[in-house]
Amino acid sequence: MKNRTSKYTPSLEQAFQRNSTQGYEPEGSYGYLRCLEHGAPNDLIRWHHHEEYELHLITATTGKIFVGDYIGTFKPGNLVLTGPHLPHNWISTDMPKEGVFRRDFVLQFLGEPFRKSCEHLPELKQALPLLSRAKNGIEFFGISDIAEHKLKCIKETTGLRRFNHFLELVLVLSEHSDYQLLSTTQIQSSDNDASMKRISEVVDFITENYASQFSMADIAKRTGMDSSQFSRYFSKASGNTFTGFVNRLRINKACQLLMETDQYISTICYHVGYNNVANFNRRFIEIKNMTPSDYRKQSKNRFKQ
């Protein structure tokens, strides 16, 4: 089948595309933090990515959300933080004919200035795990009212007062425990650096060889552990069982191929390391709550405006 990856590639949102007619704060009116409010339909509603972190709050309509390889539903109160260059889009499916005046309330900020500030202001380091998780996209539950209030405070202020509201919001997000990661599985651990290096090496090997056939015993041997010891270690360090992690990684790779190519589903099945289509379909449904063919059909909606 012909590969149409270029057609499916998310567009890069450039600074020159961001103007006040679309809902962005005008150039020169903001500093580190930039707010955006817009209704629907709007040219900004498209499959795209950018270098900033983005906190995105839906205030009207329901529909489909696309973040990386994740497909889900949204309604008012949907609150998501996306990391740099993580493709995303929200497609409203119940919008009135006349559209809506405000559907999205957005805050954008760059990660590098924040990280550099941590070198001089160590208190800011508390937010670094949040920024790391955002590489997958994070959906928060139960705090949309708080977030909307703080976003309004940020939009209505400037200078130190605006930055103070931002830090208060970051603190709320950092300490909130009711959330889900949306896209590819990511290692999270409170272990020491040596342990993290060890588990990262294991994950790197799995990531590079996901299409090959290997067992937990094979990977355990590489670490000098027996299978039961490695199983406990991996679960503690990653928050995932070994089998669960491998399946999620393979299914996420399959999602990428379903979204970006026209390869047959059976071809994708074998390409990502499964021996038979039935097992692949079963694992796909367990993780994505839909069949591979439904995922491919729905993923095409991320291009709609």
Buried (B, 14 or more C-beta within 10 A) or exposed (E): EEEEEEEBEBEEBEEEBBEEEEBBBEEEEBEEBBBBBBBBBBEBBBBBBBBBBBBBBBBBBBBBBBBBBBBBEBEEBBBBBBBBEBBBBBBBEEBEEEBBEEBBBBBBBBBEEBBEBBEEEEEBEEBBEBBBBBBBBBBBEEBBEBBBEBBBBBBEBEEEEBBEBBEBBBBBBBEBEEBEBBBBBBBBBEEEEEBBEBBBEBBEBBEEEBEEEBEBEEBBEEBEBEBEEBBEBBBEBBBBBBEBBBBBBBBBBBBBBBBBBBBEBEEBBBBBBBEEBEEBBEBBBEBBEBEBEBBBEBBEBBBBE
